[in-house]
Amino acid sequence: MFGLDPAELLRSYGYIALAAGAFLEGEFIVILAGLLAHQGYLSPVPAALCAFGGSLASDQLMFYLGRWKGNAVLHRFPRLERNAPKARELLDRYETPLILGFRFVYGIRNVTPVLLGMGRVNHWKFLVLNTVSAGIWASACIAAGYFLGRAATAFLQGHPHADKIALGVVVALALAIWAWRRMAGKRRPPGDS
């Protein structure tokens, strides 16, 4: 996020950085905020409320952007356009469950509110279901980070090689993310970024 250390942004700017991160980025920053809540930098309930607000605002903006300029938005962002057919198929079959669950499904999360705005979905229905979904999502991500921090602390506390274990986990995660992105990039059609 912005080429800066997300943990340092959260420590320095707190809830404002969290709301902005939830608006712009998503799970990573919110789970990290849960971890920082475990460490005492943030309080879990206000953190969940900020994540909820940022995520809800982002999806509502994308919904109304879809309603206003949907096709132009899709053409402007090839990744959204590439994921649109999958999301449209799900929308046609499962409108309400899709509104409740799109933020939990990788690959359709960003395009779905735009498509919902372009379609026949009533804006009040989207607002109500999106509010419920954003609340569940924010609470789950903050809780996941909090309990991940708790488990890591319990495991590493007093362990003679805690720093080496932590470094190994970070390196393994970085390699896994690199490999996953590399494989995902190979599945894309040539010329699509």
N, C-alpha and C positions, 0 to 999 in steps of 0.2 A: 504494500500500500504506500504510494508516493515515494518509493525508494528509501524509506526510513524504517527503523526498527519498530514494528507494531507494538511490541511490549513497552517500549520506551514512550511511544505516543500515548498509550493508555495510562502509563504511570504519570506522565506529565500533564495530560489534558483530561484524563478521567472520562467522565460520562459523556462529554461532548465528543471526544474522539471515538468512543464506543458507538454512539448514535450515528456519527458520520461513517464509521466503518461498517456498521450494519446496513446503512443505506447504500454504500458503494461496493462492498466486498462480500459480506456474508458470514458463513459459518466460522471460518478461521479466526477472525477477529473476536467473534462472540465467545467461542470456546476459550480463546486466550484470556478474555475478560473474566470468564469463570475461574480459570486457573489463578489469575491475579486476585480475584475475590477470596479464594482460599488462602492466599498469602497475606490478605489484609489490606491490599491497595484499593479495593472497591468493595462495596456492600452488594451481596447477591440480588436483593430485591430491586434496588434502583438500577443495577446493571441490567437485569432482565427487562425492566420497563424501558430503558434507553434502547436496548436491542430491539424490543418490540416496536417502539416508535420509529426507529430508523428503517427497519424492514417494512413496516406497514406503509410508511411514506413513500419508499422506493417503489413498492408494487403498485400503489395507487397512482403514482406518477406515470409508471409504465402503462397501466391500464388506460388512463386518459390520453396518453401519447398515442397509444394504439387506436383509440377512438378518433383522434384528431388527424394523425398522419401515419397510420399503420403501415401501409405498403412502402412508403418512403423510408420508414425506420428499418424495416426488414431489408430493403435493398442496400441501405447504408452500412449495415453490419452483416457480413457474409455468414458469420457463425450463427447469428439468430435466424437468418434465412435458411441455413442448412438444417437447423433443428426444427423449423416450423412444421414440416409435414408430420413428423412424429407427434408433436404437440397437438396439431389439428385433429389427427386421428383419435387421440385420447379425448379431446374436447368433444368431438361428435358423439362418442360413446359414453363418456362419464363426466358430464359437466360439473356437477356438485362435488363428487370426490376429487376431481382434478383441481378445482379451486381450493379445496381444503389441503391437498397434498402436493401441489406442484413445487413448492419450495423445498421439499424433501427429496426431489428426484433430479439427479445430476443430468445435465444436457437439455432440460426443458425449463429450468427454473427462470431464466431471464426472458425467454421468448413467450412464455405462457401468458403473462399479464398483457402483453401487447396484442396477442391473438384474441384473448378474451375481450379486450377493448374493441377490436376490429369486428367482433362477432355480435351475436344477438343477446349476450349476457346483460341482464339488467344491472345498472351500476349500484343499486342498493343491495342486491343479492351479493355482488362481488365484495362490496364493503363489509358486510356482515360476516361472510365466510372467510374473507381475507383477514379480518380482525381476529377471529377465532384461531385461524391457522398461525398467524404471526405470534399470538400469545403462547401457543403450544411450542412453536419452534424456538422462540427466544428463551423460554423457561427450560426447555430440553437442552439447548446448547450451553446455557450458563451452568446448568446442573452437571452436564457432562464434563465441562472444564473444571468445575469445582471438585467433583469426585475424582477426576483424573489427577488433579493436584494433591488431593488427600491420599490417594493410593501411592503416588510417586514419593510423597514425603514419608509415608509409613515404610515403604520398601527401602528407600535410600538412607533413611535416618540411621546413623551409626554404622553404616556399611563402610568398610575400610576402602573400598574402591568406587565409592559413589560417583566421583567426578568422571572416572573412566566409563562407567556404565552409562551415565547421562550423555557423554560424548558419543558413545557407541550407538545409543538410541537415536540421537539427532542425526548422525551420519547415515544410519540405516533408513530413517524416514526420508532424508534428502535424496538418497539413492532410489528409494521406492518411488518417490514423486517424479524424479527425473525419468526413470524407466517407464512409468505410467504415461507421462506426457509424450515421451518419444514414441511409444506404441500407439497412442491416440493420434499423434501426428501422421503416422504411416497409414492410418485408416482413412485419412481425409483425401478427397479427390485432389489431383494436382492443381496448383494455382489457387487453392482455397486456403485462406489464412484464418 
